Amino acid sequence: MKKKKYIPYNYEGLNNNRIEELNANQLDNLLNSQKRYVYATKTIQAGSQMEVEVYPEFTRLPANVKREKHLAAQRDLNERNSRKACTRIINENFGPNDLWATFTYAPGKEPLDFEEAQGNISRYIKRLNYRRKKAGLPAVRYVYVTEWQEGGEDAEEIRCHHHIVMDGLLPMDEVESLWKLGCRNQVRRLDLDRHGLSGLGMYITKAPKGKKKWCASKGLRPPRERKNHSDFGPAAVKKMAQDKKEIAKRMERKYPGYWYEGGEVRCNPTNKLLYVYVQMRRKAQPGDYVTVCFDLLDGVRLPGSGRDIWQVQQLAQRSGRPWAQVRTGNRVAWLPAVSLVVVQI
């Protein structure tokens, strides 16, 4: 049987209204006008995080669904997709033993243009790799972002700095000392929350009034994407649009190995299309290494510091809730399973 060929289109940009923004009449009209489209379900797994996108696909685009041709809209879409790609790469490849550094320029040492700034960070990475080779370490794994901004109060002012996420095999003081162009720098261990490193990824790729480019070392693992046309059909999508509680209910049932972290249904009142976006987090299993999300402890006292890395020993049900026994060194604790964030070490 010949496989159907679906036509790509900007399903995120096309469905840019939140369901909650519609009044009752608009919502009824939209839901009653639903056609039996084929809905694709795409999952993107990166580290402990999983995103789920549910959207209609077509072998022939309807007249009211246009391919994006407007230059500004396409540029905005490309930028959003680039930020997502960078964030997912960081989530998939880095953990609490790794580093985030921000490097600045001292007065008089600022680069003349964006290309010179890119050359500066490239030479820094070469110095890192030279130091690592002497220490018997492999080449550094990294993702860096160069942020370049012109203007401000002084029309000739140039602001430039670099963010770099890298593995933590070199001591932090060495990592900082190898940057020779400024002294107001920061190097710190990565700190994961319930969304992994997504907050960091979105922060360092935030859209400035200027240029920004991210680059990654070779050999980093890509996020894992899967797509099918059977998980959620038109009836399920309509139910999720009618009742937000249905999103969590259906997603947790479909993906029992993940915690539901949030979701929304977006729509386009003109062409009546619906788009579901969901964020989920992998549940810890025995043998996994984890950090603890303090705002999910629900009053349970955690022995030790917040930066400890624990290993899950066993799972059990207590008062109808899942709990996990975790160990670090000679310390053992029982914690709510929902408070544990799976990490890579």
Order of alpha helices (4+ residues) and beta strands (2+ residues): alpha-beta-alpha-beta-beta-alpha-beta-alpha-beta-beta-alpha-beta-alpha-beta-beta-alpha-alpha-beta-beta-beta-beta-beta-beta-beta
